[in-house]
Amino acid sequence: MSAVKLGTGKEEVESTIGGQTSCIVCFRGDKSHAAVPCGHLCVCEACAERIQIGDPCPVCRKEVAAKLRVYL
């Protein structure tokens, strides 16, 4: 009989859409920019360049007043 490994797999697979560090728009770049005023850190630099003031936040759909580069 072979051993069966049971678990959630959270150690191997990121658990949220786009993962904890992946851009939620393109899923390729690392999250580096937050939407203001909601504060969601959600997009990479390339996707942040495409988001315009007044566009909806990709997470909560609140109007983006500014984009903020975040350094972790």
Steps between C-alpha positions, in 0.01 A plus 500: 500500500639841407488799730246767412579863579189692600496875542383828362799554275528861614874461541534413131230711336418863568155531646350818351426615148837589356667372815645708776765658279373470140324784322125439497466642149770319299606227750861537376659795679546551872259730682670838540229767482205581725181680411419814696281559706403132558863387544476170315849380399393319188688574177848487350677802353390425143134467595519809724606702195179392322270595790382860469378736771125444528519133398364245749733318738543142370414365848214708640394717202538827693615789284880529486613851595872415479743210473771445756825303449553275804844374603497185712 
